């Protein structure tokens, strides 16, 4: 299925903004993935904060990705 031109550019912009996966985010802040998860849980950035996290869905696969806002 071919998406309208406007939709494609919006998807590309989201991929540029939310470019880090969980392990990359943990590495950037110098923590292991489990320790980073413990820090993210109470802040709610995985669930509630649309400026920090976006979940890309490819069929049944869901990949949460983070922006640089998650580092602030």
N, CA, C and O atoms as a Tripos MOL2 file, in Angstrom:
@<TRIPOS>MOLECULE
protein
  288   287    72     0     0
PROTEIN
NO_CHARGES

@<TRIPOS>ATOM
      1 N           0.8340   -1.1630    0.0000 N.3       1 UNK1
      2 CA          0.0000    0.0000    0.0000 C.3       1 UNK1
      3 C           0.8940    1.2480    0.0000 C.2       1 UNK1
      4 O           1.8380    1.3410    0.7840 O.2       1 UNK1
      5 N           0.6040    2.1590   -0.8430 N.am      2 UNK2
      6 CA          1.3850    3.3940   -0.9460 C.3       2 UNK2
      7 C           0.7310    4.4590   -0.0820 C.2       2 UNK2
      8 O          -0.4520    4.7650   -0.2320 O.2       2 UNK2
      9 N           1.5250    5.0200    0.8270 N.am      3 UNK3
     10 CA          1.0140    6.0670    1.7030 C.3       3 UNK3
     11 C           1.0990    7.4160    1.0090 C.2       3 UNK3
     12 O           1.9700    7.6280    0.1660 O.2       3 UNK3
     13 N           0.2110    8.3170    1.3540 N.am      4 UNK4
     14 CA          0.3210    9.6660    0.7850 C.3       4 UNK4
     15 C           1.6600   10.3040    1.1660 C.2       4 UNK4
     16 O           2.2390    9.9700    2.2000 O.2       4 UNK4
     17 N           2.1310   11.1940    0.3530 N.am      5 UNK5
     18 CA          3.4420   11.8120    0.5440 C.3       5 UNK5
     19 C           3.5780   12.4670    1.9290 C.2       5 UNK5
     20 O           4.6320   12.3670    2.5580 O.2       5 UNK5
     21 N           2.5530   13.1130    2.3900 N.am      6 UNK6
     22 CA          2.5960   13.7920    3.6650 C.3       6 UNK6
     23 C           2.8110   12.7940    4.8080 C.2       6 UNK6
     24 O           3.5550   13.0800    5.7470 O.2       6 UNK6
     25 N           2.1830   11.6630    4.7350 N.am      7 UNK7
     26 CA          2.2890   10.6350    5.7810 C.3       7 UNK7
     27 C           3.7140   10.0830    5.8460 C.2       7 UNK7
     28 O           4.2380    9.8640    6.9380 O.2       7 UNK7
     29 N           4.3380    9.8590    4.7060 N.am      8 UNK8
     30 CA          5.7000    9.3270    4.6860 C.3       8 UNK8
     31 C           6.6750   10.2870    5.3540 C.2       8 UNK8
     32 O           7.5350    9.8530    6.1210 O.2       8 UNK8
     33 N           6.5610   11.5690    5.0790 N.am      9 UNK9
     34 CA          7.4860   12.5270    5.6750 C.3       9 UNK9
     35 C           7.2940   12.5990    7.1900 C.2       9 UNK9
     36 O           8.2630   12.7930    7.9230 O.2       9 UNK9
     37 N           6.0790   12.4470    7.6590 N.am     10 UNK10
     38 CA          5.8330   12.4530    9.0990 C.3      10 UNK10
     39 C           6.4810   11.2400    9.7510 C.2      10 UNK10
     40 O           7.0440   11.3530   10.8390 O.2      10 UNK10
     41 N           6.4100   10.0900    9.1080 N.am     11 UNK11
     42 CA          7.0210    8.8670    9.6350 C.3      11 UNK11
     43 C           8.5360    8.9960    9.6730 C.2      11 UNK11
     44 O           9.1680    8.5640   10.6370 O.2      11 UNK11
     45 N           9.1200    9.5750    8.6510 N.am     12 UNK12
     46 CA         10.5690    9.7760    8.6240 C.3      12 UNK12
     47 C          10.9860   10.7190    9.7420 C.2      12 UNK12
     48 O          11.9910   10.4730   10.4090 O.2      12 UNK12
     49 N          10.2400   11.7880    9.9580 N.am     13 UNK13
     50 CA         10.5520   12.7280   11.0270 C.3      13 UNK13
     51 C          10.5040   12.0440   12.3940 C.2      13 UNK13
     52 O          11.3400   12.3300   13.2510 O.2      13 UNK13
     53 N           9.5460   11.1520   12.6100 N.am     14 UNK14
     54 CA          9.4690   10.4300   13.8760 C.3      14 UNK14
     55 C          10.6880    9.5440   14.0690 C.2      14 UNK14
     56 O          11.2110    9.4480   15.1790 O.2      14 UNK14
     57 N          11.1410    8.9060   13.0200 N.am     15 UNK15
     58 CA         12.3220    8.0420   13.1340 C.3      15 UNK15
     59 C          13.5800    8.8460   13.4210 C.2      15 UNK15
     60 O          14.4820    8.3610   14.1050 O.2      15 UNK15
     61 N          13.6500   10.0670   12.9080 N.am     16 UNK16
     62 CA         14.8080   10.9170   13.2130 C.3      16 UNK16
     63 C          14.7490   11.4100   14.6490 C.2      16 UNK16
     64 O          15.7710   11.4650   15.3320 O.2      16 UNK16
     65 N          13.5620   11.7660   15.1070 N.am     17 UNK17
     66 CA         13.4240   12.2960   16.4590 C.3      17 UNK17
     67 C          13.6240   11.2030   17.5070 C.2      17 UNK17
     68 O          14.3380   11.4080   18.4890 O.2      17 UNK17
     69 N          13.0050   10.0590   17.3060 N.am     18 UNK18
     70 CA         13.0910    8.9520   18.2570 C.3      18 UNK18
     71 C          14.0580    7.9060   17.7070 C.2      18 UNK18
     72 O          13.6340    6.8800   17.1740 O.2      18 UNK18
     73 N          15.3350    8.1650   17.8350 N.am     19 UNK19
     74 CA         16.3440    7.3470   17.1720 C.3      19 UNK19
     75 C          17.0690    6.3700   18.0880 C.2      19 UNK19
     76 O          17.8390    5.5410   17.6040 O.2      19 UNK19
     77 N          16.8480    6.4440   19.3890 N.am     20 UNK20
     78 CA         17.5540    5.5600   20.3220 C.3      20 UNK20
     79 C          16.6340    4.4820   20.8680 C.2      20 UNK20
     80 O          15.5170    4.7640   21.3020 O.2      20 UNK20
     81 N          17.1130    3.2470   20.8430 N.am     21 UNK21
     82 CA         16.3910    2.1850   21.5140 C.3      21 UNK21
     83 C          16.8540    2.1250   22.9590 C.2      21 UNK21
     84 O          17.7620    2.8560   23.3520 O.2      21 UNK21
     85 N          16.2390    1.2620   23.7490 N.am     22 UNK22
     86 CA         16.5210    1.2010   25.1900 C.3      22 UNK22
     87 C          18.0060    1.0140   25.4970 C.2      22 UNK22
     88 O          18.5510    1.6860   26.3720 O.2      22 UNK22
     89 N          18.6510    0.1110   24.7860 N.am     23 UNK23
     90 CA         20.0620   -0.1690   25.0730 C.3      23 UNK23
     91 C          20.9560    1.0130   24.7220 C.2      23 UNK23
     92 O          21.9320    1.2850   25.4220 O.2      23 UNK23
     93 N          20.6270    1.7150   23.6420 N.am     24 UNK24
     94 CA         21.4060    2.9020   23.2660 C.3      24 UNK24
     95 C          21.2490    4.0080   24.3050 C.2      24 UNK24
     96 O          22.2160    4.6850   24.6560 O.2      24 UNK24
     97 N          20.0290    4.1840   24.7890 N.am     25 UNK25
     98 CA         19.7710    5.1920   25.8170 C.3      25 UNK25
     99 C          20.5570    4.8660   27.0820 C.2      25 UNK25
    100 O          21.1700    5.7520   27.6760 O.2      25 UNK25
    101 N          20.5430    3.6120   27.4940 N.am     26 UNK26
    102 CA         21.2830    3.1940   28.6900 C.3      26 UNK26
    103 C          22.7750    3.4410   28.5140 C.2      26 UNK26
    104 O          23.4360    3.9140   29.4380 O.2      26 UNK26
    105 N          23.3080    3.1290   27.3480 N.am     27 UNK27
    106 CA         24.7370    3.3290   27.0920 C.3      27 UNK27
    107 C          25.1080    4.8170   27.1340 C.2      27 UNK27
    108 O          26.1660    5.1850   27.6450 O.2      27 UNK27
    109 N          24.2310    5.6630   26.5950 N.am     28 UNK28
    110 CA         24.5170    7.1020   26.5870 C.3      28 UNK28
    111 C          24.6030    7.6880   27.9870 C.2      28 UNK28
    112 O          25.3760    8.6160   28.2260 O.2      28 UNK28
    113 N          23.8150    7.1530   28.9170 N.am     29 UNK29
    114 CA         23.8670    7.6780   30.2810 C.3      29 UNK29
    115 C          24.8000    6.8630   31.1730 C.2      29 UNK29
    116 O          24.9220    7.1350   32.3670 O.2      29 UNK29
    117 N          25.4540    5.8660   30.5890 N.am     30 UNK30
    118 CA         26.4720    5.1100   31.3130 C.3      30 UNK30
    119 C          25.9390    4.0870   32.2950 C.2      30 UNK30
    120 O          26.5750    3.8090   33.3110 O.2      30 UNK30
    121 N          24.7700    3.5200   32.0000 N.am     31 UNK31
    122 CA         24.1800    2.5060   32.8730 C.3      31 UNK31
    123 C          23.9170    1.2260   32.0980 C.2      31 UNK31
    124 O          23.8680    1.2230   30.8680 O.2      31 UNK31
    125 N          23.7490    0.1400   32.8410 N.am     32 UNK32
    126 CA         23.3250   -1.1100   32.2020 C.3      32 UNK32
    127 C          21.8410   -0.9720   31.8630 C.2      32 UNK32
    128 O          21.1520   -0.1070   32.4040 O.2      32 UNK32
    129 N          21.3600   -1.8220   30.9750 N.am     33 UNK33
    130 CA         19.9470   -1.7600   30.5660 C.3      33 UNK33
    131 C          18.9980   -1.9640   31.7540 C.2      33 UNK33
    132 O          18.0130   -1.2340   31.8650 O.2      33 UNK33
    133 N          19.2610   -2.9400   32.6560 N.am     34 UNK34
    134 CA         18.3500   -3.1000   33.8050 C.3      34 UNK34
    135 C          18.3260   -1.8860   34.7400 C.2      34 UNK34
    136 O          17.2650   -1.5090   35.2390 O.2      34 UNK34
    137 N          19.4870   -1.2750   34.9770 N.am     35 UNK35
    138 CA         19.5250   -0.0920   35.8430 C.3      35 UNK35
    139 C          18.8010    1.0850   35.1960 C.2      35 UNK35
    140 O          18.1230    1.8510   35.8810 O.2      35 UNK35
    141 N          18.9430    1.2300   33.8880 N.am     36 UNK36
    142 CA         18.2510    2.3060   33.1810 C.3      36 UNK36
    143 C          16.7350    2.1020   33.2400 C.2      36 UNK36
    144 O          15.9770    3.0650   33.3650 O.2      36 UNK36
    145 N          16.3020    0.8460   33.1500 N.am     37 UNK37
    146 CA         14.8640    0.5570   33.2290 C.3      37 UNK37
    147 C          14.3120    0.9500   34.5960 C.2      37 UNK37
    148 O          13.2160    1.5030   34.6940 O.2      37 UNK37
    149 N          15.0800    0.6600   35.6560 N.am     38 UNK38
    150 CA         14.6570    1.0180   37.0120 C.3      38 UNK38
    151 C          14.5210    2.5320   37.1460 C.2      38 UNK38
    152 O          13.6220    3.0090   37.8390 O.2      38 UNK38
    153 N          15.3890    3.2860   36.5010 N.am     39 UNK39
    154 CA         15.2900    4.7490   36.5550 C.3      39 UNK39
    155 C          14.1470    5.2900   35.7050 C.2      39 UNK39
    156 O          13.5180    6.2820   36.0720 O.2      39 UNK39
    157 N          13.8720    4.6420   34.5670 N.am     40 UNK40
    158 CA         12.7990    5.1140   33.6920 C.3      40 UNK40
    159 C          11.4170    4.8260   34.2630 C.2      40 UNK40
    160 O          10.4830    5.5900   34.0170 O.2      40 UNK40
    161 N          11.2650    3.7520   35.0120 N.am     41 UNK41
    162 CA          9.9490    3.3200   35.4930 C.3      41 UNK41
    163 C           9.2200    4.4000   36.2990 C.2      41 UNK41
    164 O           8.0860    4.7310   35.9530 O.2      41 UNK41
    165 N           9.8130    4.9660   37.3540 N.am     42 UNK42
    166 CA          9.0610    5.9640   38.1260 C.3      42 UNK42
    167 C           8.8250    7.2700   37.3680 C.2      42 UNK42
    168 O           7.8780    7.9970   37.6700 O.2      42 UNK42
    169 N           9.6780    7.5740   36.3880 N.am     43 UNK43
    170 CA          9.5020    8.8250   35.6450 C.3      43 UNK43
    171 C           8.3470    8.7380   34.6570 C.2      43 UNK43
    172 O           7.7620    9.7590   34.2950 O.2      43 UNK43
    173 N           8.0120    7.5200   34.2160 N.am     44 UNK44
    174 CA          6.8990    7.3230   33.3000 C.3      44 UNK44
    175 C           7.1820    7.7080   31.8570 C.2      44 UNK44
    176 O           6.2490    7.8360   31.0650 O.2      44 UNK44
    177 N           8.4520    7.8960   31.4970 N.am     45 UNK45
    178 CA          8.7320    8.3170   30.1270 C.3      45 UNK45
    179 C           8.4180    7.2280   29.1100 C.2      45 UNK45
    180 O           8.1900    7.5300   27.9390 O.2      45 UNK45
    181 N           8.4040    5.9720   29.5330 N.am     46 UNK46
    182 CA          8.0700    4.8870   28.6100 C.3      46 UNK46
    183 C           6.6020    4.9240   28.2070 C.2      46 UNK46
    184 O           6.2560    4.5390   27.0900 O.2      46 UNK46
    185 N           5.7480    5.3780   29.0960 N.am     47 UNK47
    186 CA          4.3070    5.2920   28.8630 C.3      47 UNK47
    187 C           3.6420    6.6260   28.5540 C.2      47 UNK47
    188 O           2.8680    6.7310   27.6030 O.2      47 UNK47
    189 N           3.9360    7.6280   29.3420 N.am     48 UNK48
    190 CA          3.1480    8.8520   29.3060 C.3      48 UNK48
    191 C           3.7640   10.0110   28.5410 C.2      48 UNK48
    192 O           3.0410   10.8870   28.0670 O.2      48 UNK48
    193 N           5.0530   10.0350   28.4140 N.am     49 UNK49
    194 CA          5.7170   11.2180   27.8770 C.3      49 UNK49
    195 C           5.9500   11.1030   26.3750 C.2      49 UNK49
    196 O           6.9020   10.4560   25.9390 O.2      49 UNK49
    197 N           5.0890   11.7250   25.5930 N.am     50 UNK50
    198 CA          5.1890   11.6530   24.1340 C.3      50 UNK50
    199 C           6.3860   12.4250   23.5900 C.2      50 UNK50
    200 O           6.7680   12.2250   22.4370 O.2      50 UNK50
    201 N           6.9810   13.2930   24.3860 N.am     51 UNK51
    202 CA          8.1600   14.0260   23.9090 C.3      51 UNK51
    203 C           9.4370   13.2100   24.0800 C.2      51 UNK51
    204 O          10.4720   13.5530   23.5090 O.2      51 UNK51
    205 N           9.3720   12.1240   24.8670 N.am     52 UNK52
    206 CA         10.5610   11.3020   25.1200 C.3      52 UNK52
    207 C          10.5140    9.9390   24.4520 C.2      52 UNK52
    208 O          11.5460    9.4330   24.0100 O.2      52 UNK52
    209 N           9.3350    9.3360   24.3730 N.am     53 UNK53
    210 CA          9.2300    7.9570   23.8960 C.3      53 UNK53
    211 C           8.1260    7.8150   22.8460 C.2      53 UNK53
    212 O           7.0540    8.4110   22.9550 O.2      53 UNK53
    213 N           8.4230    7.0110   21.8300 N.am     54 UNK54
    214 CA          7.4260    6.6730   20.8090 C.3      54 UNK54
    215 C           7.5650    5.1880   20.5130 C.2      54 UNK54
    216 O           8.6810    4.6870   20.3760 O.2      54 UNK54
    217 N           6.4520    4.4840   20.4140 N.am     55 UNK55
    218 CA          6.4780    3.0570   20.1280 C.3      55 UNK55
    219 C           6.1560    2.8600   18.6560 C.2      55 UNK55
    220 O           5.0500    3.1520   18.2000 O.2      55 UNK55
    221 N           7.1480    2.3570   17.9180 N.am     56 UNK56
    222 CA          6.9460    2.0360   16.5090 C.3      56 UNK56
    223 C           6.3780    0.6350   16.4230 C.2      56 UNK56
    224 O           6.8710   -0.2860   17.0740 O.2      56 UNK56
    225 N           5.3340    0.4760   15.6140 N.am     57 UNK57
    226 CA          4.6920   -0.8310   15.4560 C.3      57 UNK57
    227 C           4.8650   -1.3010   14.0210 C.2      57 UNK57
    228 O           4.4930   -0.6140   13.0700 O.2      57 UNK57
    229 N           5.4350   -2.4850   13.8920 N.am     58 UNK58
    230 CA          5.6260   -3.1320   12.6000 C.3      58 UNK58
    231 C           4.9570   -4.4900   12.6870 C.2      58 UNK58
    232 O           5.5890   -5.4810   13.0540 O.2      58 UNK58
    233 N           3.6760   -4.5310   12.3470 N.am     59 UNK59
    234 CA          2.9140   -5.7670   12.5120 C.3      59 UNK59
    235 C           2.7400   -6.0500   13.9960 C.2      59 UNK59
    236 O           2.2410   -5.2070   14.7420 O.2      59 UNK59
    237 N           3.1570   -7.2460   14.4230 N.am     60 UNK60
    238 CA          3.0520   -7.6210   15.8330 C.3      60 UNK60
    239 C           4.2290   -7.1130   16.6540 C.2      60 UNK60
    240 O           4.2010   -7.1770   17.8830 O.2      60 UNK60
    241 N           5.2440   -6.6190   16.0000 N.am     61 UNK61
    242 CA          6.4470   -6.1480   16.6900 C.3      61 UNK61
    243 C           6.2710   -4.6950   17.1410 C.2      61 UNK61
    244 O           5.8660   -3.8400   16.3530 O.2      61 UNK61
    245 N           6.5770   -4.4250   18.4020 N.am     62 UNK62
    246 CA          6.4950   -3.0800   18.9570 C.3      62 UNK62
    247 C           7.8700   -2.6960   19.4830 C.2      62 UNK62
    248 O           8.4330   -3.3930   20.3280 O.2      62 UNK62
    249 N           8.4110   -1.5870   18.9840 N.am     63 UNK63
    250 CA          9.7510   -1.1560   19.3530 C.3      63 UNK63
    251 C           9.6830    0.2410   19.9650 C.2      63 UNK63
    252 O           9.4460    1.2150   19.2500 O.2      63 UNK63
    253 N           9.8860    0.3520   21.2820 N.am     64 UNK64
    254 CA          9.9190    1.6850   21.8970 C.3      64 UNK64
    255 C          11.2570    2.3590   21.6020 C.2      64 UNK64
    256 O          12.3180    1.7580   21.7690 O.2      64 UNK64
    257 N          11.1910    3.5910   21.1710 N.am     65 UNK65
    258 CA         12.4030    4.3590   20.8820 C.3      65 UNK65
    259 C          12.3200    5.6990   21.6140 C.2      65 UNK65
    260 O          11.2360    6.2000   21.9110 O.2      65 UNK65
    261 N          13.4830    6.2570   21.8900 N.am     66 UNK66
    262 CA         13.5620    7.4560   22.7070 C.3      66 UNK66
    263 C          14.2240    8.5930   21.9510 C.2      66 UNK66
    264 O          15.0560    8.3750   21.0700 O.2      66 UNK66
    265 N          13.8430    9.8020   22.3080 N.am     67 UNK67
    266 CA         14.4590   11.0060   21.7370 C.3      67 UNK67
    267 C          15.5380   11.5010   22.6850 C.2      67 UNK67
    268 O          15.7320   10.9410   23.7640 O.2      67 UNK67
    269 N          16.2300   12.5380   22.2830 N.am     68 UNK68
    270 CA         17.2310   13.1490   23.1470 C.3      68 UNK68
    271 C          16.5900   13.8170   24.3600 C.2      68 UNK68
    272 O          17.2790   14.1020   25.3400 O.2      68 UNK68
    273 N          15.2890   14.0680   24.3090 N.am     69 UNK69
    274 CA         14.5820   14.6460   25.4650 C.3      69 UNK69
    275 C          14.6260   13.7160   26.6740 C.2      69 UNK69
    276 O          14.5240   14.1710   27.8130 O.2      69 UNK69
    277 N          14.7770   12.4150   26.4270 N.am     70 UNK70
    278 CA         14.8260   11.4470   27.5270 C.3      70 UNK70
    279 C          16.1010   11.6250   28.3590 C.2      70 UNK70
    280 O          16.1600   11.1830   29.5060 O.2      70 UNK70
    281 N          17.1040   12.2620   27.7900 N.am     71 UNK71
    282 CA         18.3740   12.4680   28.4970 C.3      71 UNK71
    283 C          18.3450   13.6810   29.4000 C.2      71 UNK71
    284 O          19.2520   13.8620   30.2120 O.2      71 UNK71
    285 N          17.3410   14.5080   29.2830 N.am     72 UNK72
    286 CA         17.2870   15.7630   30.0550 C.3      72 UNK72
    287 C          16.5280   15.6040   31.3360 C.2      72 UNK72
    288 O          16.3920   16.5630   32.0960 O.2      72 UNK72
@<TRIPOS>BOND
     1     1     2 1
     2     2     3 1
     3     3     4 2
     4     3     5 am
     5     5     6 1
     6     6     7 1
     7     7     8 2
     8     7     9 am
     9     9    10 1
    10    10    11 1
    11    11    12 2
    12    11    13 am
    13    13    14 1
    14    14    15 1
    15    15    16 2
    16    15    17 am
    17    17    18 1
    18    18    19 1
    19    19    20 2
    20    19    21 am
    21    21    22 1
    22    22    23 1
    23    23    24 2
    24    23    25 am
    25    25    26 1
    26    26    27 1
    27    27    28 2
    28    27    29 am
    29    29    30 1
    30    30    31 1
    31    31    32 2
    32    31    33 am
    33    33    34 1
    34    34    35 1
    35    35    36 2
    36    35    37 am
    37    37    38 1
    38    38    39 1
    39    39    40 2
    40    39    41 am
    41    41    42 1
    42    42    43 1
    43    43    44 2
    44    43    45 am
    45    45    46 1
    46    46    47 1
    47    47    48 2
    48    47    49 am
    49    49    50 1
    50    50    51 1
    51    51    52 2
    52    51    53 am
    53    53    54 1
    54    54    55 1
    55    55    56 2
    56    55    57 am
    57    57    58 1
    58    58    59 1
    59    59    60 2
    60    59    61 am
    61    61    62 1
    62    62    63 1
    63    63    64 2
    64    63    65 am
    65    65    66 1
    66    66    67 1
    67    67    68 2
    68    67    69 am
    69    69    70 1
    70    70    71 1
    71    71    72 2
    72    71    73 am
    73    73    74 1
    74    74    75 1
    75    75    76 2
    76    75    77 am
    77    77    78 1
    78    78    79 1
    79    79    80 2
    80    79    81 am
    81    81    82 1
    82    82    83 1
    83    83    84 2
    84    83    85 am
    85    85    86 1
    86    86    87 1
    87    87    88 2
    88    87    89 am
    89    89    90 1
    90    90    91 1
    91    91    92 2
    92    91    93 am
    93    93    94 1
    94    94    95 1
    95    95    96 2
    96    95    97 am
    97    97    98 1
    98    98    99 1
    99    99   100 2
   100    99   101 am
   101   101   102 1
   102   102   103 1
   103   103   104 2
   104   103   105 am
   105   105   106 1
   106   106   107 1
   107   107   108 2
   108   107   109 am
   109   109   110 1
   110   110   111 1
   111   111   112 2
   112   111   113 am
   113   113   114 1
   114   114   115 1
   115   115   116 2
   116   115   117 am
   117   117   118 1
   118   118   119 1
   119   119   120 2
   120   119   121 am
   121   121   122 1
   122   122   123 1
   123   123   124 2
   124   123   125 am
   125   125   126 1
   126   126   127 1
   127   127   128 2
   128   127   129 am
   129   129   130 1
   130   130   131 1
   131   131   132 2
   132   131   133 am
   133   133   134 1
   134   134   135 1
   135   135   136 2
   136   135   137 am
   137   137   138 1
   138   138   139 1
   139   139   140 2
   140   139   141 am
   141   141   142 1
   142   142   143 1
   143   143   144 2
   144   143   145 am
   145   145   146 1
   146   146   147 1
   147   147   148 2
   148   147   149 am
   149   149   150 1
   150   150   151 1
   151   151   152 2
   152   151   153 am
   153   153   154 1
   154   154   155 1
   155   155   156 2
   156   155   157 am
   157   157   158 1
   158   158   159 1
   159   159   160 2
   160   159   161 am
   161   161   162 1
   162   162   163 1
   163   163   164 2
   164   163   165 am
   165   165   166 1
   166   166   167 1
   167   167   168 2
   168   167   169 am
   169   169   170 1
   170   170   171 1
   171   171   172 2
   172   171   173 am
   173   173   174 1
   174   174   175 1
   175   175   176 2
   176   175   177 am
   177   177   178 1
   178   178   179 1
   179   179   180 2
   180   179   181 am
   181   181   182 1
   182   182   183 1
   183   183   184 2
   184   183   185 am
   185   185   186 1
   186   186   187 1
   187   187   188 2
   188   187   189 am
   189   189   190 1
   190   190   191 1
   191   191   192 2
   192   191   193 am
   193   193   194 1
   194   194   195 1
   195   195   196 2
   196   195   197 am
   197   197   198 1
   198   198   199 1
   199   199   200 2
   200   199   201 am
   201   201   202 1
   202   202   203 1
   203   203   204 2
   204   203   205 am
   205   205   206 1
   206   206   207 1
   207   207   208 2
   208   207   209 am
   209   209   210 1
   210   210   211 1
   211   211   212 2
   212   211   213 am
   213   213   214 1
   214   214   215 1
   215   215   216 2
   216   215   217 am
   217   217   218 1
   218   218   219 1
   219   219   220 2
   220   219   221 am
   221   221   222 1
   222   222   223 1
   223   223   224 2
   224   223   225 am
   225   225   226 1
   226   226   227 1
   227   227   228 2
   228   227   229 am
   229   229   230 1
   230   230   231 1
   231   231   232 2
   232   231   233 am
   233   233   234 1
   234   234   235 1
   235   235   236 2
   236   235   237 am
   237   237   238 1
   238   238   239 1
   239   239   240 2
   240   239   241 am
   241   241   242 1
   242   242   243 1
   243   243   244 2
   244   243   245 am
   245   245   246 1
   246   246   247 1
   247   247   248 2
   248   247   249 am
   249   249   250 1
   250   250   251 1
   251   251   252 2
   252   251   253 am
   253   253   254 1
   254   254   255 1
   255   255   256 2
   256   255   257 am
   257   257   258 1
   258   258   259 1
   259   259   260 2
   260   259   261 am
   261   261   262 1
   262   262   263 1
   263   263   264 2
   264   263   265 am
   265   265   266 1
   266   266   267 1
   267   267   268 2
   268   267   269 am
   269   269   270 1
   270   270   271 1
   271   271   272 2
   272   271   273 am
   273   273   274 1
   274   274   275 1
   275   275   276 2
   276   275   277 am
   277   277   278 1
   278   278   279 1
   279   279   280 2
   280   279   281 am
   281   281   282 1
   282   282   283 1
   283   283   284 2
   284   283   285 am
   285   285   286 1
   286   286   287 1
   287   287   288 2
@<TRIPOS>SUBSTRUCTURE
     1 UNK1         2 RESIDUE 1 A UNK
     2 UNK2         6 RESIDUE 1 A UNK
     3 UNK3        10 RESIDUE 1 A UNK
     4 UNK4        14 RESIDUE 1 A UNK
     5 UNK5        18 RESIDUE 1 A UNK
     6 UNK6        22 RESIDUE 1 A UNK
     7 UNK7        26 RESIDUE 1 A UNK
     8 UNK8        30 RESIDUE 1 A UNK
     9 UNK9        34 RESIDUE 1 A UNK
    10 UNK10       38 RESIDUE 1 A UNK
    11 UNK11       42 RESIDUE 1 A UNK
    12 UNK12       46 RESIDUE 1 A UNK
    13 UNK13       50 RESIDUE 1 A UNK
    14 UNK14       54 RESIDUE 1 A UNK
    15 UNK15       58 RESIDUE 1 A UNK
    16 UNK16       62 RESIDUE 1 A UNK
    17 UNK17       66 RESIDUE 1 A UNK
    18 UNK18       70 RESIDUE 1 A UNK
    19 UNK19       74 RESIDUE 1 A UNK
    20 UNK20       78 RESIDUE 1 A UNK
    21 UNK21       82 RESIDUE 1 A UNK
    22 UNK22       86 RESIDUE 1 A UNK
    23 UNK23       90 RESIDUE 1 A UNK
    24 UNK24       94 RESIDUE 1 A UNK
    25 UNK25       98 RESIDUE 1 A UNK
    26 UNK26      102 RESIDUE 1 A UNK
    27 UNK27      106 RESIDUE 1 A UNK
    28 UNK28      110 RESIDUE 1 A UNK
    29 UNK29      114 RESIDUE 1 A UNK
    30 UNK30      118 RESIDUE 1 A UNK
    31 UNK31      122 RESIDUE 1 A UNK
    32 UNK32      126 RESIDUE 1 A UNK
    33 UNK33      130 RESIDUE 1 A UNK
    34 UNK34      134 RESIDUE 1 A UNK
    35 UNK35      138 RESIDUE 1 A UNK
    36 UNK36      142 RESIDUE 1 A UNK
    37 UNK37      146 RESIDUE 1 A UNK
    38 UNK38      150 RESIDUE 1 A UNK
    39 UNK39      154 RESIDUE 1 A UNK
    40 UNK40      158 RESIDUE 1 A UNK
    41 UNK41      162 RESIDUE 1 A UNK
    42 UNK42      166 RESIDUE 1 A UNK
    43 UNK43      170 RESIDUE 1 A UNK
    44 UNK44      174 RESIDUE 1 A UNK
    45 UNK45      178 RESIDUE 1 A UNK
    46 UNK46      182 RESIDUE 1 A UNK
    47 UNK47      186 RESIDUE 1 A UNK
    48 UNK48      190 RESIDUE 1 A UNK
    49 UNK49      194 RESIDUE 1 A UNK
    50 UNK50      198 RESIDUE 1 A UNK
    51 UNK51      202 RESIDUE 1 A UNK
    52 UNK52      206 RESIDUE 1 A UNK
    53 UNK53      210 RESIDUE 1 A UNK
    54 UNK54      214 RESIDUE 1 A UNK
    55 UNK55      218 RESIDUE 1 A UNK
    56 UNK56      222 RESIDUE 1 A UNK
    57 UNK57      226 RESIDUE 1 A UNK
    58 UNK58      230 RESIDUE 1 A UNK
    59 UNK59      234 RESIDUE 1 A UNK
    60 UNK60      238 RESIDUE 1 A UNK
    61 UNK61      242 RESIDUE 1 A UNK
    62 UNK62      246 RESIDUE 1 A UNK
    63 UNK63      250 RESIDUE 1 A UNK
    64 UNK64      254 RESIDUE 1 A UNK
    65 UNK65      258 RESIDUE 1 A UNK
    66 UNK66      262 RESIDUE 1 A UNK
    67 UNK67      266 RESIDUE 1 A UNK
    68 UNK68      270 RESIDUE 1 A UNK
    69 UNK69      274 RESIDUE 1 A UNK
    70 UNK70      278 RESIDUE 1 A UNK
    71 UNK71      282 RESIDUE 1 A UNK
    72 UNK72      286 RESIDUE 1 A UNK
